Amino acid sequence: MDFRYRGKDASGSVQQGELSAPNVDAAASELMRRGITPLTIREHQPRVSVTDRIQTMGVFRQNVTLDELIVFCRQMYALTRAGIPLIRTMRGLAETSRSPVLAKVLEDVTTRLEGGTTMATAMQAHPRVFSDLFVAMIHVGENTGRLDEAFKRLSEILELERDTKRRLKQAMRYPTFVMVALLAALMVVNFLVIPKFAAVFNKLGADLPFLTQILVATSNFLLGYWYVVLFAGVALGMLVQQWKQTEQGRLTWDRYKLRLPVIGNLLELITLSRFARNFATMLAAGMPVTHALSVVADATDNAWIATHIRDMRFGIERGESLLRTARQSGMFPPLILQMIAVGEETGSVDEMLNNVADFYDEDVDFGLKRLAESIEPILIVAMGILVLILALGVFLPIWDLGAAALGR
C-alpha cells in the first residue's frame, strides 16, 4: 500500500512525501526509523490508467509462473552463496528478468531493501508472487544467516509442486479430450441431426416413442433458447466462482472436492504430501511447532485440510503432543501416526515427516499413473449410454416409418 505522509525531522523541518508499507503502523515505524516524526499518514490511491486496470483484471492479469520462481530461487542461491551483496543481486536479477511482472516486483523489493526493510517484509508486500510459505522460509533464512539454504530449499519445494501439477495435467489430458469430444458430438446431434429427423417424422405423421420425443424437445429448446442456456451457464459459473471466494464457500468446496470419485483421494494425497514436507522444512529450519503449523496452514491450498492443521496447532498450544493432535485430526493413516510417534520419541520429527512425504509421494506417483486408466472405464460407460440413447431415440421411429408410409 502507498501512503502520503507529513512529519518533522530532527531539526524541526517539515518533511512530506510518499512511501510504501503493508499498513499504517508499518509506515509510521519506517518514518521513525528514518528520523521523521509523523504528523499525518494517509493512504494514497494513485491514478490508474484504463490499460493498467485491464491488465490487473483476473482474465488479463499476468502472473509469475512456477518456472520463473524456480529460476529466481536458483539464481539467488548461487549469488548469495558466492557472497555477492543482496541489494546488488536483486537489482541485477530485476534488470535481467524476462518476466516484466517479476522484474517490477524485484525492483520494488530492492527499493524496500535499500530503505532498510528486511527481505521477508519486502516480499510480504507481494502476496500474489510470494506465498506465506515463501516469506516464512526467507524470514527463517535471514534470522539464521542461511539465506542461501532457504532459497535452495524453496527451489526444491517449487520443483516438486511443478512436477506434480505437470503430471496431473498430463493424466487429465485424455479424459478432458474425450469430454470435449462428447460435448461437441452432443451439440452436432442436437443442432443438425435431430432437427432433420424431426422434420421427416412430422411429414410422415409417425407416432414418436417417448425417448424420441425427449430428444426432439431438447433439440427444439436448444435451437430456440440457446442464448438463454449460454447466459445461464455463464451466470451460474460466475456465481459459483464468487461463492468460492467466500470463507464458507471455499471451505465447503474444498471439503467435497476431496470426495470426488477417482480424483478426490489423489488430491488429498497431494495436499498431505505438501503439508508433511513443508512442515518438516519449517521444523528443520528451527521454527517453533505452533508457528510452523500456522505457516503451513496458510500455505495449504485446501481450506478444509487447513482447518485441521490449525486445530492441530490449537491442540499443541493446549499442551497436547503432536501425535495426539495428528490422531485427532483424522487426516493420517495408522502407519503415518506411528512414524510421527517415533519422531517424537527420537527427537527427529522433521526427518520422520520427510519420510511421510516420501510415502505420500509414492502413492501420488502411482495414483497419477493409474488416473487415466481409472477414468477410462467411466468414460466408456458414459459414451455407451449416450450412444444407446441417441441410437434408440433416432432409429426406433425409423423402424415404424414403413408402417406409417403404408398407412398413407
C-alpha positions as CSV (number, residue, x, y, z in Angstrom):
1,M,0.0,0.0,0.0
2,D,1.1,3.5,-0.7
3,F,0.9,6.3,1.9
4,R,1.3,10.1,1.8
5,Y,3.0,11.4,5.0
6,R,3.8,14.7,6.6
7,G,6.2,14.9,9.5
8,K,9.1,16.7,11.1
9,D,12.7,15.6,11.2
10,A,15.3,16.1,14.0
11,S,15.9,19.8,13.0
12,G,12.2,20.6,13.1
13,S,11.8,20.9,9.3
14,V,8.6,19.7,7.8
15,Q,9.1,16.7,5.6
16,Q,6.5,15.2,3.3
17,G,6.4,12.6,0.6
18,E,5.2,9.1,-0.2
19,L,6.3,5.6,0.9
20,S,5.1,2.0,0.6
21,A,4.2,-0.2,3.6
22,P,1.9,-3.1,4.4
23,N,-0.2,-0.9,6.8
24,V,-0.3,2.4,8.6
25,D,1.7,1.1,11.6
26,A,4.4,-0.2,9.4
27,A,4.6,3.2,7.6
28,A,4.9,5.0,10.9
29,S,7.6,2.7,12.1
30,E,9.5,3.3,8.8
31,L,9.3,7.0,9.2
32,M,10.5,6.8,12.8
33,R,13.4,4.7,11.6
34,R,14.3,7.5,9.1
35,G,14.2,10.1,12.0
36,I,10.9,11.6,10.9
37,T,8.1,12.1,13.5
38,P,4.9,11.6,11.6
39,L,2.2,14.1,11.8
40,T,-0.2,12.7,9.3
41,I,-0.3,9.5,7.3
42,R,-2.9,8.9,4.7
43,E,-3.4,6.1,2.3
44,H,-2.7,7.2,-1.3
45,Q,-4.5,5.7,-4.2
46,P,-2.5,6.5,-7.4
47,R,-4.4,7.2,-10.6
48,V,-4.6,4.1,-12.7
49,S,-5.0,4.2,-16.5
50,V,-7.6,2.2,-18.3
51,T,-4.8,-0.1,-19.7
52,D,-3.4,-0.8,-16.3
53,R,-6.9,-1.6,-15.0
54,I,-7.5,-4.0,-17.8
55,Q,-4.1,-5.7,-17.1
56,T,-5.0,-6.1,-13.4
57,M,-8.3,-7.8,-14.1
58,G,-8.3,-11.6,-13.4
59,V,-8.7,-12.5,-17.0
60,F,-5.9,-10.3,-18.4
61,R,-3.6,-10.1,-15.3
62,Q,-0.2,-11.7,-15.9
63,N,1.1,-13.9,-13.1
64,V,4.6,-15.1,-12.2
65,T,4.9,-18.7,-13.2
66,L,6.4,-21.5,-11.1
67,D,9.2,-21.9,-13.6
68,E,10.2,-18.2,-13.2
69,L,10.1,-18.5,-9.4
70,I,12.3,-21.6,-9.6
71,V,14.9,-19.9,-11.8
72,F,14.8,-16.9,-9.4
73,C,15.4,-19.1,-6.4
74,R,18.3,-21.0,-8.1
75,Q,19.9,-17.7,-9.1
76,M,19.5,-16.3,-5.6
77,Y,21.0,-19.4,-4.1
78,A,24.1,-19.2,-6.3
79,L,24.6,-15.5,-5.9
80,T,24.1,-15.3,-2.2
81,R,26.3,-18.4,-1.7
82,A,29.0,-16.6,-3.6
83,G,28.8,-13.7,-1.1
84,I,27.5,-11.0,-3.6
85,P,25.7,-8.2,-1.7
86,L,22.0,-8.8,-1.5
87,I,20.8,-5.4,-3.0
88,R,23.2,-5.7,-5.9
89,T,22.0,-9.3,-6.5
90,M,18.3,-8.3,-6.5
91,R,18.9,-5.2,-8.7
92,G,20.8,-7.3,-11.2
93,L,18.1,-10.0,-11.3
94,A,15.4,-7.4,-11.8
95,E,17.3,-6.0,-14.8
96,T,17.9,-9.3,-16.4
97,S,14.5,-11.0,-15.7
98,R,12.5,-12.0,-18.8
99,S,9.2,-11.6,-16.9
100,P,8.0,-7.9,-16.8
101,V,5.9,-8.8,-13.8
102,L,8.7,-10.4,-11.8
103,A,11.1,-7.6,-12.8
104,K,8.7,-5.0,-11.4
105,V,8.3,-6.9,-8.2
106,L,12.0,-7.4,-7.7
107,E,12.5,-3.6,-8.4
108,D,10.1,-2.8,-5.6
109,V,11.6,-5.4,-3.2
110,T,15.1,-3.9,-3.9
111,T,13.8,-0.4,-3.2
112,R,12.4,-1.6,0.1
113,L,15.7,-3.3,1.0
114,E,17.5,0.0,0.3
115,G,15.1,1.6,2.7
116,G,16.2,-0.8,5.5
117,T,13.4,-3.3,5.3
118,T,14.1,-6.9,5.6
119,M,13.7,-9.2,2.6
120,A,10.9,-11.1,4.2
121,T,8.9,-8.0,4.9
122,A,9.6,-6.6,1.4
123,M,8.4,-9.8,-0.2
124,Q,5.3,-9.9,2.1
125,A,4.0,-6.8,0.2
126,H,3.6,-9.0,-2.9
127,P,1.4,-11.9,-1.8
128,R,0.4,-12.8,-5.4
129,V,4.0,-13.7,-6.1
130,F,5.5,-14.8,-2.8
131,S,3.3,-17.1,-0.7
132,D,3.2,-17.3,3.1
133,L,5.5,-20.3,3.0
134,F,8.0,-18.5,0.7
135,V,8.1,-15.5,3.1
136,A,8.4,-17.7,6.1
137,M,11.4,-19.5,4.7
138,I,13.1,-16.3,3.8
139,H,12.4,-15.0,7.3
140,V,14.0,-18.0,8.8
141,G,16.9,-17.8,6.5
142,E,17.6,-14.2,7.4
143,N,17.4,-14.8,11.1
144,T,19.7,-17.9,11.0
145,G,22.2,-16.4,8.5
146,R,21.5,-19.2,6.0
147,L,19.6,-17.3,3.3
148,D,21.3,-19.3,0.5
149,E,20.0,-22.6,2.0
150,A,16.5,-21.1,2.3
151,F,16.5,-20.3,-1.5
152,K,17.8,-23.8,-2.3
153,R,15.1,-25.4,-0.2
154,L,12.4,-23.2,-1.8
155,S,13.6,-24.2,-5.3
156,E,13.3,-27.8,-4.4
157,I,9.7,-27.3,-3.0
158,L,8.6,-25.4,-6.0
159,E,10.1,-28.0,-8.3
160,L,8.1,-30.7,-6.6
161,E,4.9,-28.7,-6.9
162,R,5.6,-28.0,-10.6
163,D,6.3,-31.7,-11.4
164,T,3.1,-32.7,-9.6
165,K,1.0,-30.2,-11.5
166,R,2.5,-31.3,-14.8
167,R,1.8,-35.0,-14.1
168,L,-1.7,-34.2,-13.0
169,K,-2.3,-32.2,-16.2
170,Q,-0.8,-35.0,-18.3
171,A,-3.0,-37.6,-16.6
172,M,-6.2,-35.4,-17.2
173,R,-5.4,-34.7,-20.8
174,Y,-7.0,-37.8,-22.3
175,P,-10.2,-37.6,-20.2
176,T,-10.6,-33.9,-20.9
177,F,-10.2,-34.5,-24.7
178,V,-12.9,-37.2,-24.5
179,M,-15.3,-35.0,-22.6
180,V,-14.8,-32.1,-25.1
181,A,-15.4,-34.6,-28.0
182,L,-18.6,-35.8,-26.3
183,L,-19.9,-32.3,-25.8
184,A,-19.1,-31.4,-29.4
185,A,-20.9,-34.6,-30.6
186,L,-24.0,-33.7,-28.5
187,M,-24.1,-30.2,-30.0
188,V,-23.8,-31.5,-33.5
189,V,-26.6,-34.1,-32.9
190,N,-28.9,-31.6,-31.2
191,F,-28.4,-28.7,-33.7
192,L,-28.0,-30.6,-37.0
193,V,-29.1,-34.3,-36.9
194,I,-32.2,-34.4,-34.7
195,P,-34.0,-31.4,-36.4
196,K,-33.7,-33.2,-39.8
197,F,-35.2,-36.4,-38.4
198,A,-37.9,-34.5,-36.6
199,A,-39.0,-32.9,-39.9
200,V,-39.2,-36.3,-41.6
201,F,-41.2,-37.8,-38.7
202,N,-43.6,-34.8,-38.9
203,K,-44.2,-35.2,-42.6
204,L,-45.0,-38.9,-42.3
205,G,-47.2,-38.5,-39.2
206,A,-45.5,-41.3,-37.3
207,D,-46.2,-41.7,-33.6
208,L,-42.8,-41.0,-31.9
209,P,-41.6,-43.0,-28.9
210,F,-41.2,-41.3,-25.6
211,L,-37.4,-41.3,-25.8
212,T,-37.5,-39.7,-29.3
213,Q,-40.0,-37.0,-28.0
214,I,-37.5,-36.1,-25.3
215,L,-34.6,-35.8,-27.8
216,V,-36.8,-33.7,-30.2
217,A,-38.0,-31.4,-27.3
218,T,-34.4,-30.9,-26.1
219,S,-33.2,-30.1,-29.6
220,N,-36.1,-27.6,-30.1
221,F,-35.4,-25.9,-26.8
222,L,-31.6,-25.6,-27.6
223,L,-32.4,-24.2,-31.1
224,G,-34.9,-21.7,-29.8
225,Y,-33.2,-20.7,-26.5
226,W,-29.5,-21.4,-26.9
227,Y,-28.6,-17.9,-25.9
228,V,-30.6,-18.4,-22.6
229,V,-28.7,-21.6,-21.9
230,L,-25.4,-19.9,-22.6
231,F,-26.2,-16.9,-20.4
232,A,-27.5,-19.1,-17.6
233,G,-24.3,-21.3,-17.8
234,V,-22.0,-18.2,-17.7
235,A,-24.0,-16.6,-14.9
236,L,-24.0,-19.9,-12.9
237,G,-20.2,-20.2,-13.3
238,M,-19.7,-16.6,-12.1
239,L,-21.9,-17.1,-9.1
240,V,-20.1,-20.3,-8.2
241,Q,-16.8,-18.5,-8.6
242,Q,-18.0,-15.7,-6.3
243,W,-19.3,-18.2,-3.8
244,K,-15.9,-20.0,-3.7
245,Q,-14.3,-16.7,-2.8
246,T,-16.2,-16.6,0.5
247,E,-14.8,-18.3,3.5
248,Q,-17.7,-20.7,3.9
249,G,-17.9,-21.4,0.2
250,R,-14.2,-22.2,-0.1
251,L,-14.4,-24.5,2.9
252,T,-17.4,-26.4,1.5
253,W,-15.9,-26.6,-2.0
254,D,-12.6,-27.9,-0.8
255,R,-14.3,-30.4,1.6
256,Y,-16.4,-32.0,-1.1
257,K,-13.6,-31.8,-3.7
258,L,-11.8,-34.4,-1.7
259,R,-14.8,-36.7,-2.0
260,L,-14.9,-36.7,-5.8
261,P,-14.7,-40.3,-7.2
262,V,-11.3,-41.4,-8.5
263,I,-9.6,-38.0,-8.3
264,G,-10.6,-36.9,-4.8
265,N,-8.3,-39.3,-2.9
266,L,-5.4,-38.3,-5.2
267,L,-6.0,-34.6,-4.4
268,E,-5.9,-35.4,-0.7
269,L,-2.6,-37.3,-1.0
270,I,-1.0,-34.4,-2.9
271,T,-2.1,-31.9,-0.3
272,L,-1.0,-34.1,2.6
273,S,2.4,-34.7,0.9
274,R,3.0,-30.9,0.6
275,F,1.9,-30.4,4.2
276,A,4.3,-33.1,5.6
277,R,7.3,-31.8,3.5
278,N,6.7,-28.1,4.2
279,F,6.1,-28.8,7.9
280,A,9.4,-30.8,8.0
281,T,11.2,-27.9,6.3
282,M,9.9,-25.4,8.9
283,L,10.9,-27.6,11.8
284,A,14.4,-28.3,10.3
285,A,14.9,-24.6,10.0
286,G,14.3,-24.2,13.7
287,M,10.8,-22.7,13.6
288,P,8.6,-23.4,16.6
289,V,6.0,-26.1,16.1
290,T,3.0,-23.8,16.6
291,H,4.4,-21.1,14.3
292,A,5.3,-23.7,11.7
293,L,1.8,-25.2,11.7
294,S,0.3,-21.7,11.2
295,V,2.6,-21.0,8.2
296,V,1.9,-24.4,6.7
297,A,-1.9,-24.0,7.2
298,D,-1.8,-20.6,5.4
299,A,0.2,-22.1,2.6
300,T,-2.1,-25.1,2.1
301,D,-4.3,-24.7,-1.0
302,N,-7.2,-26.7,0.6
303,A,-9.2,-24.8,3.2
304,W,-10.7,-28.0,4.7
305,I,-7.3,-29.5,5.4
306,A,-6.0,-26.1,6.6
307,T,-8.7,-26.1,9.3
308,H,-7.5,-29.4,10.6
309,I,-3.9,-28.2,10.6
310,R,-5.0,-25.1,12.6
311,D,-6.8,-27.4,15.0
312,M,-3.5,-29.3,15.5
313,R,-1.8,-26.0,16.4
314,F,-4.6,-25.2,18.9
315,G,-4.1,-28.7,20.4
316,I,-0.4,-28.2,20.8
317,E,-1.0,-24.8,22.4
318,R,-3.2,-26.5,25.0
319,G,-0.2,-28.8,25.8
320,E,-1.1,-31.9,23.8
321,S,1.5,-33.8,21.8
322,L,1.9,-33.7,18.1
323,L,1.0,-37.4,17.9
324,R,-2.3,-36.8,19.7
325,T,-3.3,-33.8,17.7
326,A,-2.4,-35.6,14.5
327,R,-4.6,-38.6,15.5
328,Q,-7.5,-36.3,16.4
329,S,-7.3,-34.6,13.1
330,G,-8.3,-37.8,11.3
331,M,-6.1,-36.9,8.3
332,F,-3.4,-39.6,8.7
333,P,-3.4,-43.4,8.5
334,P,-2.0,-45.5,11.3
335,L,1.3,-46.0,9.6
336,I,1.9,-42.3,9.4
337,L,0.9,-41.8,13.0
338,Q,3.5,-44.5,14.0
339,M,6.2,-42.6,12.2
340,I,5.2,-39.3,13.9
341,A,5.3,-41.2,17.3
342,V,8.8,-42.5,16.5
343,G,9.9,-39.0,15.5
344,E,8.7,-37.5,18.8
345,E,10.4,-40.2,20.8
346,T,13.7,-39.8,19.0
347,G,13.6,-36.0,18.6
348,S,13.7,-36.3,14.8
349,V,10.1,-35.3,13.8
350,D,11.4,-33.4,10.7
351,E,13.2,-36.5,9.4
352,M,10.1,-38.7,10.0
353,L,7.9,-36.1,8.3
354,N,10.1,-36.2,5.3
355,N,9.7,-40.0,5.3
356,V,5.9,-39.4,5.5
357,A,6.1,-37.1,2.5
358,D,8.1,-39.7,0.6
359,F,5.5,-42.2,1.4
360,Y,2.7,-40.0,0.1
361,D,4.8,-39.1,-3.0
362,E,5.0,-42.8,-3.9
363,D,1.2,-43.1,-3.6
364,V,0.7,-39.9,-5.6
365,D,3.1,-41.2,-8.4
366,F,1.2,-44.5,-8.5
367,G,-2.2,-42.7,-8.5
368,L,-1.2,-40.3,-11.3
369,K,0.0,-43.2,-13.4
370,R,-3.3,-45.1,-12.9
371,L,-5.6,-42.0,-13.1
372,A,-6.2,-42.2,-16.8
373,E,-6.8,-46.0,-16.5
374,S,-9.3,-45.4,-13.7
375,I,-11.2,-42.7,-15.6
376,E,-11.3,-44.6,-18.9
377,P,-13.9,-47.2,-17.9
378,I,-16.2,-44.4,-16.6
379,L,-15.8,-42.5,-19.9
380,I,-16.5,-45.7,-21.9
381,V,-19.7,-46.4,-20.0
382,A,-20.8,-42.8,-20.4
383,M,-20.2,-42.9,-24.1
384,G,-22.0,-46.2,-24.4
385,I,-25.1,-44.8,-22.6
386,L,-25.0,-41.7,-24.7
387,V,-24.8,-43.6,-28.0
388,L,-27.5,-46.0,-26.8
389,I,-29.9,-43.1,-26.1
390,L,-29.2,-41.4,-29.4
391,A,-29.5,-44.7,-31.3
392,L,-32.8,-45.7,-29.8
393,G,-34.2,-42.2,-30.0
394,V,-33.4,-41.9,-33.7
395,F,-33.7,-45.4,-35.0
396,L,-36.8,-46.6,-33.1
397,P,-39.2,-44.4,-35.1
398,I,-37.4,-45.3,-38.4
399,W,-38.4,-48.9,-37.8
400,D,-42.0,-47.6,-37.8
401,L,-41.7,-45.4,-40.9
402,G,-42.7,-48.3,-43.2
403,A,-45.9,-48.8,-41.4
404,A,-46.6,-45.1,-41.3
405,A,-46.0,-44.8,-45.1
406,L,-48.2,-47.8,-45.9
407,G,-50.9,-46.3,-43.8
408,R,-50.9,-43.2,-46.0
